[in-house]
Amino acid sequence: MCAPIAFAMEGGQSPNLKGYRDFTSGVLPPPGVQFRQDVHVYRGQENSQISQGRLATDARNVTSILAFTVVTPTQLWGGNYAFALRAAATGASADRTVTTRLGRNSTSGDVTGFNDIVVTPFVLGWHRGNWHWNVSASIWMPAGTYDAGRIVNTGRNFWSWAPQAAITYLDREKGWEFSAAAAYLLSYENTATRSESGDIAHLDLAAMKALSPRLWGGAVGYAMSQVTGDSGAGNTLGARKAQVFGAGPAIRYVIAAGKTPVMLTAKYYREFSAQNTTQGDAGAISLRVHF
């Protein structure tokens, strides 16, 4: 799943949704099924130097994300084994202007369609006192809506995968939580454009304090940094490396639905220090239930 739009011209956007792993990211729930529904809204602009001149982009999208995590009673190396699946649909639009010494070329477009599917066949989670951590590996499958002739797509037309690790310190008695999740994403060639996106490192952070038995407040943040440049015979923008940071407030409210707690989370990110990617505002509402 990729909530940010994917441009037919490669680069600038990661298949991995920045900030998706937030609170309790290191906590693997007890055996059962965890359901998660997110609505993610984003708007950002880019104005950067490219090999031909300058690139200006205005991107907007709204994404609905559905995820399931199945935690089994099976144990490996002292940790519980789980697997997960994510799917999404996005409505996206964008305007793009490329300015060179030969003149200015402006294009725009919009699309609504399915995103790429994310399969996580391997998750292992451990617990020790207030500490919780897990490791996993996810695969981005190119199942989303894609057309190389469009300025904007909801799929990316290439495979990606990422090893991931997350850790959470959760003190329920004192009402404190600190979480961090890291991923290193590697992508393969887009066969339609003959271009290949570089490796990208992601870090998601969250901190929260209990304000009441059901209400928590805190802050979230993320960092995305492209480690290797874009490449391939069809890469038209050069060996660009994207980077952006985001931070903002968040709240979580726990709703008692019988014996099943329902967690409702709202968060906002303001992006800064962007290079070769869009910079803007992101907001999300997340509903999580464990059966």
Summary of the structure (lengths in Angstrom):
residues: 291
radius of gyration: 19.4
end to end distance: 23.6
largest distance: 66.3
contacts: 1050
relative contact order: 0.21
helix: 0%
strand: 68%
